[in-house]
Amino acid sequence: MNKAFFINGGAGRVLCSMPGLEKYAKTHDDFVIVSEAWTELYMTNKTLRDHVYMGWQKDLLRDQLLDKEIISPEPYRLNAYFTQRANLIQAFDMLINDLGDDVPETGEINIDLSKEEQITGHNLVGEVKQVTGKDKVVVFQPFGQSVKNEGQFIYDTSGRSFEMTNTLDLLTELNKNYAIIVMTQLDIPSWQEMGIAMPKDMSLNQWMGVINAADYFLGCDSVGQHMAHAMKKPATVVIGATFPENISYPSNKKFTIIDVGEGKRKYQPIRITQDECADRNNEDLMVIDKDIIKKIIKSIKDKIGVSKTSSTSNTSNTSNTIPLKPLQPTKQFGSADNNFGFDSKKPIGKKKKPIDELLELETNKK
């Protein structure tokens, strides 16, 4: 019987399901993927997009599911996953393709960004470089999906996100040598005075365009690191309550994984049972000290160096920084009315990227 795969949960799970589903597509034509969330991510995959349906689509049962076996692959319930023998990509692959106990190689996440998504990232990164005067851009995702915002407090009881105080410390240090784009919908205190960019109302596909155009990614256990892996970008991933073997890419040579929870955490059996003791044990594992912050900054410098145009003085003095207003992706980039408040018409950078050639081709057609 043909199959319908129901994929739910966070955006990282959607990305990690793609390699297994692509493998299945090599030997099966008549199958469907029911995306219960983050359907737009599947649109970036050439092989899978025609098989994808939204979970709330009208008459989905009648039109697509009556002749299908319903499969709900759940990596967190796979023994190889909760014993740290398989990561998310491998676990999905094992369940989708009935591999039994055989742990496969980690498949690639194949992403095909549209012209608009590439151009959005290219122009945003270019404008941030111009307004900051720094030629290297770091995308920083400090918070995961489980972060909460209550009153004056931004916190994560799951031990996956950076603490707010550490986030501010990291932004101060990063700001000395890099232009920074913060990947979050939460307002970070004093971000405008710090001269960093915090684009608002960005889709996940647009964020992939930004990460694709940036020089480096810094993040935690959340979707951004999966995007960086898919885009083959260098990254530093700081991990607390979860296991790198499960949720990240220790074998990726472009990744630096800083495991601050090693030897301290207890496995939280999400989607199997809810262990309050594990939550209480793990909730402070992402609290980091100055030595870890130095290690994070060094990992970035070791991979990409520092911006050529950065000042040697202490740029944490915010009196000389330019406040960047929230960028709305619907605005026309490079125009006088953009939300950065300046005119930027030429792409920044010496070496041409494929998107630069695309822009030239489009311009020459007119």
Stockholm file with secondary structure:
# STOCKHOLM 1.0

chainA/1-366         MNKAFFINGGAGRVLCSMPGLEKYAKTHDDFVIVSEAWTELYMTNKTLRDHVYMGWQKDLLRDQLLDKEIISPEPYRLNAYFTQRANLIQAFDMLINDLGDDVPETGEINIDLSKEEQITGHNLVGEVKQVTGKDKVVVFQPFGQSVKNEGQFIYDTSGRSFEMTNTLDLLTELNKNYAIIVMTQLDIPSWQEMGIAMPKDMSLNQWMGVINAADYFLGCDSVGQHMAHAMKKPATVVIGATFPENISYPSNKKFTIIDVGEGKRKYQPIRITQDECADRNNEDLMVIDKDIIKKIIKSIKDKIGVSKTSSTSNTSNTSNTIPLKPLQPTKQFGSADNNFGFDSKKPIGKKKKPIDELLELETNKK
#=GR chainA/1-366 SS CEEEEEECSCHHHHHHHHHHHHHHHTTCSSCEEEESSCHHHHTTCTTTGGGEEETTCTTHIIIIITTEEEECCCGGGCHHHHTTSCCHHHHHHHHHTTCTTCCCCCCCCCCCCCHHHHHHHHHHHHHHHHHHTCSCEEEEECCCTTCEEETTEEECTTSCSCCHHHHHHHHHHHTTTCEEEECCSSCCTTHHHHTCBCCCSCCHHHHHHHHHHSSEEEECSSHHHHHHHHTTCCEEEEESSSCHHHHSCTTCTTEEEEETTTTTCCCCCTTTCCCHHHHHHHTTTTCCCHHHHHHHHHHHHHHHCCCTTCCSSCTTCGGGCCCCCCCCTTSCTTSTTSTTCSCCCSCCCSSCCHHHHHHHHHHHHC
#=GC SS_cons         CEEEEEECSCHHHHHHHHHHHHHHHTTCSSCEEEESSCHHHHTTCTTTGGGEEETTCTTHIIIIITTEEEECCCGGGCHHHHTTSCCHHHHHHHHHTTCTTCCCCCCCCCCCCCHHHHHHHHHHHHHHHHHHTCSCEEEEECCCTTCEEETTEEECTTSCSCCHHHHHHHHHHHTTTCEEEECCSSCCTTHHHHTCBCCCSCCHHHHHHHHHHSSEEEECSSHHHHHHHHTTCCEEEEESSSCHHHHSCTTCTTEEEEETTTTTCCCCCTTTCCCHHHHHHHTTTTCCCHHHHHHHHHHHHHHHCCCTTCCSSCTTCGGGCCCCCCCCTTSCTTSTTSTTCSCCCSCCCSSCCHHHHHHHHHHHHC
//
